Amino acid sequence: MHDSILQLLVQIAVIMLTARAAGGVMRLIGQPRVVGEMLGGIILGPSVLGLLDHGAFLAMLFPVHKGADPYPFLNVLSQIGVVLFMFLVGLELDMKLLRNQGKALIITGGTSVAGPLVCGILLGLALFKEFHGPGGSELVFALFIGTAMCITAFPVLARMITERNLQRSRVGTFTMACGALNDVVGWCLLALVIAISTSDGLGAHPGGNPLVSALMTLIWTAVFGAFMLLVMPKILHHLQGLYERRGYLSQDTLALIMLLVLAASAVTEWIGIQAIFGAFLLGMAMPAESKFVRHITDKLEDFILLFLLPIFFAYTGLRTSIGLLDNAHLWKICLLVVLIATGAKVLFSLFSARISGLTWRQSGVLGSLMNARGLVELIVLNIGLSLHVLSPQMFAIMVIMALATTFITTPLLYLVYSPARQRREEAAEEPRPKPGETRALVTVSSPQTAPGLVRVGSLLLGAGSGRLCVLHLNNPDEHERRSKAFYTVDDPIELALRQAAAMEVPVSAIGFVSTDFASDITLTANRYDVQWIVLGGHHGMFAASALGRIADDVILHSNRNVAILVEKNLRVVQRIMVPYIGENQDIGALLAADQISRHHDAQVTILHVVKPGSHLDNSGRIGVQSLVDRQFAMPGGARQVRFQVVESDSPVDVVVSESANYDLIILGISAQWQLKQSILSRSQASVAQASACSVLAVHAGASMAKGTSPAPKADGSLPQVREPAAL
């Protein structure tokens, strides 16, 4: 027993490492991580690892005992992983997508299923004699190949749509609807094939008549499906109400949900159509697009994706022997299967979408995305192998087809609609700035900071016309785990949009996956022609910087005004402090204060800090006040600007001590404020850390700094104008 447990632990560790490494490599070349994880499973099987030292490494890591079932522990864990994953798929599948799509959805969605299904059935009939398994008739084999051909991986499709920021476009919503319809129809077809191919379960006929058994199985399946979709949502509604009253997902509630998953899976296994259908139906019955479902997903998703599914990929890889394709004829059959699977799915989807009214480019996007099969296809194929419908050779061919079609989806999508072209078109569709209009790009990353950043971005627009562009960049790992195609109630974008609506500010939402945040922020700012970039303050693990590496790079490569908010319960902005120490970037702080005070009648205090004994003379005071007057020049003079001089050797201490009297401190970025000190050499806290109120650190764009009169020094003299220094 000890040896078995140790062996299993080592196997799982190797599987996880291989899956993460292979997934990371695929991410580097722009592929979904699931492609790498699927390849990782193949690598650990006889197709790759089995070739090393005549299979000695494979036998040592994954031994098979004579007369025993191969890999029993991995089999059990992989089946549990698939059941829980199908529950997540059901959670993700929102049937609201099918509403209001009309005839176009019936034409496109129906054709994208029916076309590949017919092609697959014809192919199955042609290949039956050579590639059928010991447990399948010609009809079952052909139906199974047809079902495998028409399947679309809804989770992969949803992730690709959000990765490309298409979720609110016409083609994105329509593709999601077609994918949802494909998913539902595909699983129904698979249930039909399983019912026909097996005589086990609740519907088994005592006399062994397969047609009667299949009919009874389908009847029991329909009864249970109706119960799950009509009655179960009412039961789950009470659990959602309990969650909303408590405000959190308790362990008891989560345990009850898991018991329901197991019970539903057990019922469908008892009926005879595999346990995965029960979990899928329960997921579909859950209330869609709610915090309740989001919290359930957050509790389960990481464990399933990181631990259980790689075991399923490895188990699939151990059952896949590409070496069985040992002659040119078999590889020609494999190529034929891949071409038919890709051609049928892409072409039927493309032409039916064009008939339904989409443009050729939009139709190409839909056709490319519908070709993704991914993990869902592997689940179908493993069922076929377990039911002995497929031979090992056909199983290997179909696994290669699943990998190839998923891999080719991204290049096809890039060919039809490249990200560069998409972003150019999105920027071109955006209304061009009107004369005098101010635009601000607000980057949001978390629900906690999004409303405050939007509030400050709105204030920076000033009193005239303006527009916010809200940008949310996902890193690939965050994108993989947040798989919803539409914004959820606690999504940063959704919260930002609600805050902008409350402030009655025009807003555009932008979001996509990025591997270089600073570069993409800068490019987006240029495309949308914004004057301000608003970022959130960030403390790194090894540095006390209140700004962070991303802000550094944006300032270095952007000629826009950049504002970094370190928020501390910012609700209203009525009292603003602008510390002035004669640095070049104090101009940026004055500019920001001017814009914000234009929004409403806010009081601005210019806190001019000078060294003790410098005795700022009248000419120096006049010089500073003249600069302030020029910066805050506005017809009507409705705003209040107060000028205060304080003598101190430590501007940081002065600002911190005064911060309790203000709502917001606006700083020009300079070394004086300790914003860039390393933790290892830190001698005192920065203003951003120590202040009692929120801090907005501002860096003026190069063009603005060049065109502004130089700021007087503390002694009243004027410094030479110089380029703003990067952080």
ChimeraX attribute file (.defattr): number of C-alpha atoms within 10 A of each C-alpha:
attribute: neighborCount
match mode: 1-to-1
recipient: residues
	/A:1	6
	/A:2	7
	/A:3	8
	/A:4	10
	/A:5	11
	/A:6	10
	/A:7	16
	/A:8	17
	/A:9	12
	/A:10	13
	/A:11	16
	/A:12	17
	/A:13	14
	/A:14	15
	/A:15	25
	/A:16	21
	/A:17	13
	/A:18	21
	/A:19	30
	/A:20	18
	/A:21	16
	/A:22	21
	/A:23	21
	/A:24	20
	/A:25	17
	/A:26	19
	/A:27	18
	/A:28	12
	/A:29	8
	/A:30	13
	/A:31	20
	/A:32	25
	/A:33	23
	/A:34	27
	/A:35	23
	/A:36	23
	/A:37	29
	/A:38	26
	/A:39	22
	/A:40	25
	/A:41	27
	/A:42	25
	/A:43	20
	/A:44	25
	/A:45	25
	/A:46	21
	/A:47	21
	/A:48	18
	/A:49	19
	/A:50	19
	/A:51	14
	/A:52	12
	/A:53	9
	/A:54	11
	/A:55	15
	/A:56	14
	/A:57	15
	/A:58	20
	/A:59	14
	/A:60	10
	/A:61	15
	/A:62	19
	/A:63	13
	/A:64	14
	/A:65	10
	/A:66	7
	/A:67	6
	/A:68	8
	/A:69	10
	/A:70	16
	/A:71	16
	/A:72	12
	/A:73	15
	/A:74	19
	/A:75	17
	/A:76	14
	/A:77	17
	/A:78	22
	/A:79	20
	/A:80	19
	/A:81	22
	/A:82	23
	/A:83	23
	/A:84	26
	/A:85	24
	/A:86	25
	/A:87	26
	/A:88	24
	/A:89	22
	/A:90	25
	/A:91	25
	/A:92	24
	/A:93	29
	/A:94	22
	/A:95	15
	/A:96	11
	/A:97	17
	/A:98	18
	/A:99	9
	/A:100	9
	/A:101	13
	/A:102	9
	/A:103	10
	/A:104	19
	/A:105	21
	/A:106	16
	/A:107	16
	/A:108	27
	/A:109	25
	/A:110	18
	/A:111	22
	/A:112	31
	/A:113	28
	/A:114	21
	/A:115	18
	/A:116	28
	/A:117	27
	/A:118	19
	/A:119	20
	/A:120	25
	/A:121	23
	/A:122	15
	/A:123	20
	/A:124	23
	/A:125	18
	/A:126	13
	/A:127	17
	/A:128	21
	/A:129	10
	/A:130	10
	/A:131	17
	/A:132	24
	/A:133	23
	/A:134	11
	/A:135	17
	/A:136	21
	/A:137	15
	/A:138	18
	/A:139	15
	/A:140	25
	/A:141	27
	/A:142	27
	/A:143	26
	/A:144	28
	/A:145	30
	/A:146	28
	/A:147	27
	/A:148	29
	/A:149	33
	/A:150	29
	/A:151	31
	/A:152	29
	/A:153	22
	/A:154	28
	/A:155	26
	/A:156	23
	/A:157	28
	/A:158	24
	/A:159	21
	/A:160	27
	/A:161	27
	/A:162	23
	/A:163	23
	/A:164	18
	/A:165	20
	/A:166	21
	/A:167	23
	/A:168	15
	/A:169	11
	/A:170	11
	/A:171	21
	/A:172	24
	/A:173	19
	/A:174	24
	/A:175	30
	/A:176	25
	/A:177	24
	/A:178	30
	/A:179	28
	/A:180	26
	/A:181	24
	/A:182	24
	/A:183	23
	/A:184	16
	/A:185	19
	/A:186	22
	/A:187	17
	/A:188	16
	/A:189	20
	/A:190	23
	/A:191	19
	/A:192	21
	/A:193	21
	/A:194	24
	/A:195	28
	/A:196	23
	/A:197	25
	/A:198	19
	/A:199	21
	/A:200	19
	/A:201	19
	/A:202	18
	/A:203	22
	/A:204	22
	/A:205	18
	/A:206	9
	/A:207	8
	/A:208	11
	/A:209	11
	/A:210	17
	/A:211	15
	/A:212	17
	/A:213	25
	/A:214	24
	/A:215	17
	/A:216	19
	/A:217	30
	/A:218	22
	/A:219	14
	/A:220	17
	/A:221	25
	/A:222	12
	/A:223	11
	/A:224	18
	/A:225	19
	/A:226	13
	/A:227	14
	/A:228	21
	/A:229	16
	/A:230	12
	/A:231	12
	/A:232	17
	/A:233	17
	/A:234	15
	/A:235	13
	/A:236	16
	/A:237	14
	/A:238	11
	/A:239	19
	/A:240	20
	/A:241	12
	/A:242	16
	/A:243	17
	/A:244	13
	/A:245	9
	/A:246	10
	/A:247	11
	/A:248	13
	/A:249	19
	/A:250	11
	/A:251	9
	/A:252	9
	/A:253	16
	/A:254	16
	/A:255	11
	/A:256	12
	/A:257	16
	/A:258	15
	/A:259	12
	/A:260	15
	/A:261	23
	/A:262	19
	/A:263	16
	/A:264	22
	/A:265	25
	/A:266	18
	/A:267	20
	/A:268	24
	/A:269	18
	/A:270	16
	/A:271	23
	/A:272	25
	/A:273	27
	/A:274	21
	/A:275	24
	/A:276	26
	/A:277	26
	/A:278	29
	/A:279	31
	/A:280	25
	/A:281	26
	/A:282	27
	/A:283	26
	/A:284	24
	/A:285	26
	/A:286	27
	/A:287	17
	/A:288	19
	/A:289	18
	/A:290	13
	/A:291	19
	/A:292	20
	/A:293	20
	/A:294	18
	/A:295	15
	/A:296	16
	/A:297	18
	/A:298	12
	/A:299	13
	/A:300	14
	/A:301	19
	/A:302	13
	/A:303	12
	/A:304	19
	/A:305	17
	/A:306	13
	/A:307	19
	/A:308	22
	/A:309	27
	/A:310	26
	/A:311	31
	/A:312	28
	/A:313	26
	/A:314	30
	/A:315	27
	/A:316	25
	/A:317	24
	/A:318	22
	/A:319	21
	/A:320	24
	/A:321	21
	/A:322	20
	/A:323	14
	/A:324	14
	/A:325	18
	/A:326	10
	/A:327	9
	/A:328	9
	/A:329	10
	/A:330	15
	/A:331	13
	/A:332	12
	/A:333	15
	/A:334	21
	/A:335	16
	/A:336	14
	/A:337	21
	/A:338	21
	/A:339	15
	/A:340	18
	/A:341	26
	/A:342	25
	/A:343	17
	/A:344	25
	/A:345	30
	/A:346	25
	/A:347	19
	/A:348	20
	/A:349	31
	/A:350	27
	/A:351	18
	/A:352	22
	/A:353	30
	/A:354	18
	/A:355	14
	/A:356	16
	/A:357	11
	/A:358	19
	/A:359	14
	/A:360	15
	/A:361	14
	/A:362	21
	/A:363	26
	/A:364	25
	/A:365	26
	/A:366	29
	/A:367	29
	/A:368	29
	/A:369	31
	/A:370	32
	/A:371	32
	/A:372	30
	/A:373	27
	/A:374	27
	/A:375	26
	/A:376	22
	/A:377	23
	/A:378	21
	/A:379	18
	/A:380	18
	/A:381	24
	/A:382	18
	/A:383	16
	/A:384	26
	/A:385	17
	/A:386	11
	/A:387	16
	/A:388	17
	/A:389	27
	/A:390	27
	/A:391	19
	/A:392	20
	/A:393	22
	/A:394	26
	/A:395	25
	/A:396	24
	/A:397	23
	/A:398	24
	/A:399	24
	/A:400	20
	/A:401	26
	/A:402	27
	/A:403	22
	/A:404	21
	/A:405	22
	/A:406	29
	/A:407	22
	/A:408	16
	/A:409	25
	/A:410	20
	/A:411	15
	/A:412	18
	/A:413	19
	/A:414	15
	/A:415	13
	/A:416	19
	/A:417	17
	/A:418	14
	/A:419	15
	/A:420	10
	/A:421	12
	/A:422	15
	/A:423	18
	/A:424	13
	/A:425	11
	/A:426	13
	/A:427	16
	/A:428	12
	/A:429	9
	/A:430	11
	/A:431	9
	/A:432	11
	/A:433	15
	/A:434	9
	/A:435	7
	/A:436	9
	/A:437	16
	/A:438	22
	/A:439	26
	/A:440	29
	/A:441	29
	/A:442	28
	/A:443	26
	/A:444	26
	/A:445	16
	/A:446	16
	/A:447	16
	/A:448	14
	/A:449	21
	/A:450	24
	/A:451	23
	/A:452	23
	/A:453	26
	/A:454	30
	/A:455	21
	/A:456	22
	/A:457	29
	/A:458	28
	/A:459	23
	/A:460	28
	/A:461	24
	/A:462	21
	/A:463	16
	/A:464	11
	/A:465	15
	/A:466	21
	/A:467	21
	/A:468	24
	/A:469	23
	/A:470	25
	/A:471	24
	/A:472	24
	/A:473	21
	/A:474	19
	/A:475	15
	/A:476	19
	/A:477	12
	/A:478	11
	/A:479	18
	/A:480	22
	/A:481	14
	/A:482	18
	/A:483	22
	/A:484	21
	/A:485	24
	/A:486	18
	/A:487	16
	/A:488	18
	/A:489	14
	/A:490	14
	/A:491	19
	/A:492	23
	/A:493	25
	/A:494	18
	/A:495	22
	/A:496	28
	/A:497	23
	/A:498	14
	/A:499	19
	/A:500	22
	/A:501	12
	/A:502	10
	/A:503	13
	/A:504	10
	/A:505	19
	/A:506	15
	/A:507	20
	/A:508	13
	/A:509	16
	/A:510	19
	/A:511	19
	/A:512	20
	/A:513	22
	/A:514	17
	/A:515	13
	/A:516	11
	/A:517	19
	/A:518	20
	/A:519	16
	/A:520	17
	/A:521	25
	/A:522	20
	/A:523	16
	/A:524	20
	/A:525	23
	/A:526	16
	/A:527	15
	/A:528	21
	/A:529	17
	/A:530	21
	/A:531	19
	/A:532	26
	/A:533	28
	/A:534	26
	/A:535	27
	/A:536	24
	/A:537	22
	/A:538	18
	/A:539	14
	/A:540	14
	/A:541	8
	/A:542	9
	/A:543	17
	/A:544	22
	/A:545	21
	/A:546	25
	/A:547	24
	/A:548	20
	/A:549	17
	/A:550	18
	/A:551	23
	/A:552	14
	/A:553	17
	/A:554	23
	/A:555	26
	/A:556	15
	/A:557	13
	/A:558	19
	/A:559	21
	/A:560	23
	/A:561	23
	/A:562	26
	/A:563	33
	/A:564	25
	/A:565	27
	/A:566	27
	/A:567	20
	/A:568	17
	/A:569	12
	/A:570	17
	/A:571	12
	/A:572	12
	/A:573	21
	/A:574	15
	/A:575	16
	/A:576	23
	/A:577	25
	/A:578	23
	/A:579	24
	/A:580	29
	/A:581	22
	/A:582	23
	/A:583	19
	/A:584	28
	/A:585	26
	/A:586	24
	/A:587	26
	/A:588	25
	/A:589	26
	/A:590	26
	/A:591	23
	/A:592	29
	/A:593	30
	/A:594	22
	/A:595	21
	/A:596	24
	/A:597	26
	/A:598	20
	/A:599	17
	/A:600	15
	/A:601	14
	/A:602	20
	/A:603	18
	/A:604	24
	/A:605	20
	/A:606	22
	/A:607	20
	/A:608	19
	/A:609	22
	/A:610	22
	/A:611	16
	/A:612	11
	/A:613	8
	/A:614	11
	/A:615	12
	/A:616	17
	/A:617	12
	/A:618	9
	/A:619	12
	/A:620	18
	/A:621	18
	/A:622	14
	/A:623	18
	/A:624	23
	/A:625	16
	/A:626	14
	/A:627	19
	/A:628	20
	/A:629	12
	/A:630	12
	/A:631	17
	/A:632	20
	/A:633	12
	/A:634	12
	/A:635	6
	/A:636	6
	/A:637	9
	/A:638	12
	/A:639	18
	/A:640	12
	/A:641	18
	/A:642	13
	/A:643	14
	/A:644	11
	/A:645	14
	/A:646	13
	/A:647	16
	/A:648	14
	/A:649	12
	/A:650	13
	/A:651	22
	/A:652	21
	/A:653	18
	/A:654	17
	/A:655	21
	/A:656	18
	/A:657	13
	/A:658	15
	/A:659	21
	/A:660	13
	/A:661	12
	/A:662	19
	/A:663	20
	/A:664	28
	/A:665	30
	/A:666	26
	/A:667	29
	/A:668	28
	/A:669	29
	/A:670	21
	/A:671	11
	/A:672	15
	/A:673	20
	/A:674	21
	/A:675	21
	/A:676	20
	/A:677	18
	/A:678	14
	/A:679	15
	/A:680	9
	/A:681	9
	/A:682	13
	/A:683	10
	/A:684	13
	/A:685	17
	/A:686	21
	/A:687	26
	/A:688	27
	/A:689	20
	/A:690	15
	/A:691	23
	/A:692	21
	/A:693	23
	/A:694	24
	/A:695	27
	/A:696	28
	/A:697	29
	/A:698	28
	/A:699	32
	/A:700	27
	/A:701	20
	/A:702	17
	/A:703	13
	/A:704	16
	/A:705	21
	/A:706	14
	/A:707	9
	/A:708	15
	/A:709	17
	/A:710	21
	/A:711	25
	/A:712	24
	/A:713	18
	/A:714	22
	/A:715	16
	/A:716	19
	/A:717	15
	/A:718	16
	/A:719	14
	/A:720	11
	/A:721	14
	/A:722	11
	/A:723	13
	/A:724	22
	/A:725	13
	/A:726	13
	/A:727	18
